[in-house]
Amino acid sequence: MNMQSTPTVPFYQETARECALFQSAHDLGLPLLLKGPTGCGKTRFVEHMAARLGKPLYTVACHDDLSAADLIGRYLLKGGETVWVDGPLTRAVREGGICYLDEVIEARKDVTVVLHPLTDNRRTLMIDRTGEELVAPQGFMLVASYNPGYQNVLKRLKPSTRQRFLSATFDFPQPNIETAVVAQESGLDPERVKPLIRLAGHIRALSGMDLEEGVSTRLLIYAASLIAGGMAIPQALESAIIEPLSDEPDVKQALHDLITTIYG
C-alpha cells in the first residue's frame, strides 16, 4: 500500500475517451471499475488522472489476505501507547482523495462489505473500532480494477458489487499508439520499437492457447529500455519477454522462433 502525490503528470496516451469518463466520474462522485489484462496501462491511467486532478492517490495492491481492517485501519502499539492508525481507504476518505484498489477481485469478501456504502448515495465509511461514521467529501473517488481473464468460480465480482460502479474496458493499444507509448517510456527510437510491437501482436495471437496471456505493454517497455541502454536485442528479449511469459520449454522455443521471424 502506498500513497502517491506526484507534482508532474505521468505520461499516458488516451485511446477511447477514458480520461473524460474518469473526469465525469470524479465530478459526479461515482466509483469507477477498470477491466483489462495485466500490464495494459490501468494503473498508469489512474496515476495520470490523479495527478491531473491534483488529488492524493492511495494505491492498494489487493491479495488473498487483504482484509477490511487493512483498508480501514487498526490500533497499533506506538511508544508504549495504543493508537489508532488510519488505513489507506480511510485516509483517502478523510482527505477527499482517490483510493485505487488494484486487482480488487483478489481481496477477501469482507472488503466488498466495506465498499458498498461508499459506492451508493450514502457515501459513508463505518469504522466500527472507533465508532466513527465518515461521510466522503466531494472529491473522494473510489477506483478499482481487475483482470477478467483470471476470473474463476471462487473469485468473481458479484453483480451486486459490479453494478455499483461505472465500468470501462481496457485493452492493449493499437500498434501506432503502443509504439508511441513504448518509445516515450523507454527512450528507444520509434523505428526500433516497431519490431517489438509486431512481435507483441504475434505473441498475443497465441494467448489463450499456448500462453495464458499475451505480452503486456509493460514488458515491451522493459525490453525497449534494455535495448536503449545498450543490451543486445536477443538478450533483452530473453530477459524481458520470453522468461517472464513462460517456464515451458516448448512455449519458449515458439517465442524464440517468433523473434527469429521478426528480427531475422
N, C-alpha and C positions, 0 to 999 in steps of 0.2 A: 504494500500500500504506500502510495506516495502522493504528496501534493506538488503540483507544478504551477508556477506562475511565471510565464516567460515574457520578457519585455518585447521581444521580437516575435513576429508571426511565423510559425514554422511553414515551410513550403508545402502547398497542397494544390493539386490540379483538379479542379472540379470537372465532373463528367456528365452529370444529369440533374443539375439544379438542386443538388443536395444541400448546398450552402444556404440557399433560400429557404428550404424546408427547415433546416436547423434554426435559422433566424426566426422564422414564424413560430416554431415550437417554443423557442425561448421566450419570445414576446408574449405568447398566449399562456405560458406556464404549463405546457403539455410535455409529458415524457416521450422519449424517442427511443425506438429499438432499431438497432442496425444489424442486418443479417448478411453474412457473406463468408467466403473462405478465409482461412488463415493467411495473413500477410498481404491482404488486398488493399489495405490503407484505412481501415476503420478507426484504429487508434490515432493515426496521424490526422485524420479528419477531425476527430474530437479535439485534439490538441490545437489544431489550426483555428477552429471556431471559438474555443475558449479564449485563445489569445486575441482573436479579432474582437471579441466582445469585452475583453478586459476583465475576465472572470477568473477567480481562483478555481483550479481544477484538481479534484481529488480522484485519482485513478485507483481502482481496486481490481487486482488480478484474481478472479474467483477460482476456487478449487474445492475439492471434495470436503475439506474440513472447515471451510469458511462458514461461520455461524452468524446469527443476527447480532450477537454480542461483539463480534469483530467489527461490525459496521457501526453499531450504536455507541459502544464504549464499555468500560468496566472500571471497577475500583482496583487501584494498584497501590502497593506499598511504596511510599517515597519518603526518605528521610525519617523513617520511624512513624510516619503517619499514613493513614489510608485515605487516598484522594481519588476523586472521580476523574477519569480521563476520557474525553470525547473520542469516539471513533470517527473515521473519515466521512461517513454519511451524516452524522450529527454536526460535524464541523461545517460541511457544505450547507446544511440547512440553516445553521446559525448565521453564516456569512452571506447567504444568498448566492452561493457559488454553484458549480456544476459537479455532480458526483457521477463518475463513469464506472459502471460495473462491466468489466471485460470478461466475456465468456460466462455470463450470468447463469447459464444453464448448469454449470459445474457446481454452483453453491448449494448448500443444504436447503431443504424445503422450508425451514423456519425463516429463511431470508425473504421469501416472497410474501410471507405474512406481514413482515415489517414494511415491505414496499407498497402493499395495496393501499393503505390510507394516504400515501404520498402521491399516488397516481390517479386519484379521483378528486372530486370537488372539495374534499376535506383538506387535502394537502397538509397532513399532520404527521408528526413522528412522536410516538409514545415511548418514553424512556421509563420503563417500569421500575428500574432500580433506584431512580431518583424521584419518581413521581411527577416528572415534567411531561407536559404535552406541548411540543413545539409546533407552531404553525409556520410553514415555509413562507418566507417573504417573496415578494415579487423579485424575479431574477434567479431564484433557485431552479435548477433543472436536473432531472434525473435522466441519464442516458445509459442504455445497456446494449450489449452486443452478444452475439453467439454465432457459431458456425453450423448452419443447418445440416451440413454433410456429416457431422458427427453425432447427430441425434440418435437416440435409441429408445426402446420402450421404457427403460428406467430413468432416462434423462430427457425429458421433453417438457417444454413450456406448456402449461395448461392453457386452454382457451381463455379461462377467467383472468389469467395474467397477460397473455398476448393482447387481448382486446382492451387493455388499459393504456396501451402505447400507440402512438403513431409509429409507423414502420417504414423502413427503406431497405432495399436490397442492394448490396454492393457486389461487384464482381471485378475481375482484373480489367484494367483499362484497355481500350483499343490500342493497337500497335503504335500508332503515331503518338498517342498520349503517353503510353508507357515508356516509349523511347525518350520523350522529353523529361519524364519524371526520373528515370534511371540516370540520365545524363546530368540532370540538375543535382541529384543527391550524391552521385559518385565522383563527378568531375571528369568522367570519361567522355571523349568526343562522341557526339551523336552517331556519326558514321560507324564508329567502333561498337556502339551499343546495339545497332540494328541487328547484327547476327545473334546477339543474346536474346533479343525479342523474338526472332524467328525460331530459335531453339526452344524458347518457352512455349510458343504456340504448338510445336510438335509434342513437347512433353505433356502439356495439358490435354492433348488429344488422347493420351494414354490413361489419364486419371479415371478411376472407376474400374479399370481393367487390370493393368499390371501395377498401377500406383493407386494408393488411397486418395491422393490429392495431387494436383499439379503444382509446379514450381511457383512460389509466391513472388510478388514484386520485390519483397524484402530481400529474398535470396538473390535476385538479379542485381539488386543494388550492392549486396555484399560482393558478388563476383566482379561487377564492374569496378568497384572500389579497389579490389585486389589488383586488377589489371591496370587501373590508372596509377597504382602505386609501384608498378614495375614488375609484378609477378607474371610469369609465363602463363599464357591462356590455358593450356591443359591443366596446370597445377591449380589455377584459380577455379576452374570449373569443377575439378575433382573435389576441392575443399568446400566450395560454396553451393554446389548444386547436386552432384552425384551422391556424395556421402550423406548429406542431410536428408535426401529423399528416400533412400532405401538401404537396407542391410543385405538384401538378396542378391547373390552373385549374378543370376541371370538378368535381373532388372538393371543392375549396374552396368552389365555388358551392353544391354539395349540402349542405355543412356550414352555410353561411350560411342556406340555406333551412330546414334543421332548426332553427336558432337562432330564425329568424323564427316558426316554428310553435310553439316552446316559449314564447318571450318576447313574441311579438306585435309 
